[in-house]
Amino acid sequence: MRAHRSIQDTGRGVHAKRRVSIAPRQPLKPRYSARRSGVLLALLLASVGILAQQNRAAIENYINRPVVKIRMDVNWQQLDENEIGNLLAGIIGKGFFDIDVEQVKQRLEQHPWIAQASVQRVWPDSLALEITEHVAIARWRESELLNQYGEIFKPAQLEHLGTLPRLQGPQDSQFAMMQQYQKFSQVLFPSGLRLTELKLSPRGSWDLTLNESMHVAVGRTNLNEKLERFVKFYEAQPKSSSDLFDSIDLRYGNGIAIKNKVGDLTGVAIR
């Protein structure tokens, strides 16, 4: 409230007269009430719903587009894109949301060279694949392969893998054999000796073939220690002598028995 004074001359003297003005206290009414806004929103949603219903097929076709693209990193040794394409036959062309990615994953992993597959949909029209290939470390028995974890897989063609080492052992021994193969290989590597065959007998005795022709009986205990002893002895021999080694027996407590390719003489090297 504001008070104003005005001076008036009435002929009888000067008098001060107060003039009072009152500022409005009530807010202005909103242009649109909440109820009216709600009605407009309901009408808008209803209109959108009607349009969506009338154009349902077109909207579904737009959202659920056919999958026509496959994204994948091609960094394989044994697989090729044509094989992957054959595995995905019947998938390409399906609607984006109609594809069961878990089913596609299972189909891919049925391929003997695929260790693991990951499948994701990428809107609007693509599948993204991540494929991990098995790494063949050794032949298992006659017609199977082992990866670095000792897992068995069986490709159709093995002829091109003839240089892989062979592992033979009792049923379900492949995991232990792969672990021991890797340990033996680490001991042999510095000397240039290559483990080409590894056998485990039902009684737990280990036998090795080195460089395709040198046979080594290691026994059942202190395996790495015995092989290290032989490697030191081998490295200390002239090549003309070591090339004649035919078979080596490491089952002695304090020595090595060696049979040469020429003659029947057997030499024993005492530690």
Secondary structure, DSSP 8 states (H G I E B T S, - for coil): -EEEEEEEE-SS-EEEEEEEE----S----SS-HHHHHHHHHHHHHHHHHHHHHTHHHHHHHHT-B--EEEE----SS--HHHHHHHTTTTTTSBGGG--HHHHHHHHHTSTTEEEEEEEEETTTEEEEEEEE----EEETTTEEE-TT--EE--S--GGGTTS-EEE-STT-HHHHHHHHHHHHHHHGGGT--EEEEEE-TTS-EEEEETTTEEEEEESSSHHHHHHHHHHHHHHS-HHHHTTEEEEE--SSSEEEEEESSSS-EEEEE-
